[in-house]
Amino acid sequence: MNQEEKWLKNINPKDGYYIAGFTDGEGSFNVSLKKRNDYVGEWKITASFNISQKDRVILAWIKKILGCGTLRERQDGVVYYEATNVASLKEKIIPFFIKFNFISSRKKTNFSIFKQIVEIMSEGEHLKKEGFEKILQLRETLNEGKGRKRKYNLSDVIK
């Protein structure tokens, strides 16, 4: 059994399912784009898992259990737990939510899309035109519906 499997096996199921339920309601899986002149193709892609909440204690506990990510506080007092490191997403976040999965179909769908994007990124395929465009296509289907905010859409990136 490797370290990854050992870590996951040692999580109390009660805690794991609590975090999954909490994430089902309050968490999100996102992929953001930033225009960067120092990047190949001028775009930086960031995959992120986050939960925002006013209660720092619960987010610090979640961060400790997941073993990755950062906590930040916004000006309005909302605390933000976020994991953006591709290796952490692939080795911690994704295996965690495969084991302790979601109930809502919407979160299951978004997680499935996010998982595909992280896989492409972990293989370095996002640095190639085809991989980058595949991520953009997948991103279009992520978090569909009202409330989704995007600075850049597919048409802004692929001319």
N, C-alpha and C positions, 0 to 999 in steps of 0.2 A: 504494500500500500504506500503510495507516494504522499508527500506532505499535503498536497492539494486535497486528496481523498480523505486523509486523516483529519484535516481541518473541518471539512464538511460533515464527516461522520460524528465529530465531537459536538456539533451544535444540537442543543436540546430541541427536539421537535416542537415543543410548545413555543419556544422563542422563534424558531424558523417560520412556523405558520403565522405567528403574530406579525412578524416583519413582512411576510408576504401579503397578509391582509391589509396591513397598514399601507404598504406600497401600492396595493391594488386601488386604494382610495386616494392616496396622497402623492404617490411617486410618479415619475415619468422617464421615458427613454427618448432621447433626442439626438439629432445630428445637426450640428450647426456649421455654417460656412463663413469664413472670413476672407475678404479680399486681401491678399498679401503679395507684394511684388517680389519678395525673396523666395517664393515657392514656385515649383514647377507647375505651370498651368495657372499660376496666380491665385490659387485657392487653397486655404487650409481647412481640412475637414476635421471636426471634433465630434466624437461619439460621447454621449454622457448619460449617466443614470443619476437622477437627483430626486430629493425629497425636500420640500421647504415647509417650515413649521415655526411657530413661535416658541415651542418648547425645546430648548437646547439639550436638555437631559436625555430625552428620548432619542434624538438624533446622534448624540455622542455614544449612546448605548448601541444603536444600530451600526454606527461606524466601527465600534470595537468588535462586534460580532462578525461583521463582513470583512474586517481586517484590511480595509483600504479606503481611499477617498479623503476628502477634506471637509471641514466645517468652516463656513463663513457667515458673517452677520451683515445683513443689508442695513441701510440707513433707517428703514422703517421698523427695525427690530426683528424682522423675519430671519430665521436661521436657515441656512442652506447646506445640506449634505450633498456632496457631489463626487462622483468617481468618473474620471475621464481618461485615465491611463489605459491604453488598449490591452496591455497584459493583465492588468487588474480586472478589467471588464471580462476578459476571456477566461481567466483562471479563478476568479472569485464570484463576481456578480452573476454571470450566466450560469455556472454550475449551481449556485445557490438557488436561483429561481427555477431551474430545471427540477431540482429536488423539492423545493417548497413552492409549488406553482400557484397561479392565480385562479380565481373563480370567475371573474368577469371576462366575457369573450373579447371585449375591446382591449383589455390589458394583455390577454393571451396573444392577440393578433399583433399588437405593437411590439411585444417582447420577441415574437417570432421574426418579425422584420428586422428589429434591432440586432438580434443574434446573427442574422445573415450579413448585416453590414459590418459588425465587429469581426466576423470570420474573414471577410474580404480585406479589411484593414490589417488584421493580424498576419495575413499572408503577404502584405505589402502591395497588394493589387491596386489599392487606391492611388498609388503613385503612377499608375499607367492609365492611359486614356480610357480603355475599356472598363477597367475596374472602377475608376472615378465616375464614369457615366452610369454604370450599374448601381453604384451607391446613390447617385442622384435620382435614378428611377425609383429605387426602393424608398428613398426619403420622401418622395411625393405621396406614398401610401401610408407613411408613418403619422400617427396622431391626427387622422382626418377629422374634419368637422369644425364646429365653431370653437373659438378660443385659441386656435393654432396661430401663432405669430411667426412670421418669417421675414427676415430682412431681404433675403435673396431667394428667388424661386428658380425652377428649372430653366425658364426662358431667359433669366438674367445671366446664367452661367454658361449654358450651351447656346451659342449664337448660330 
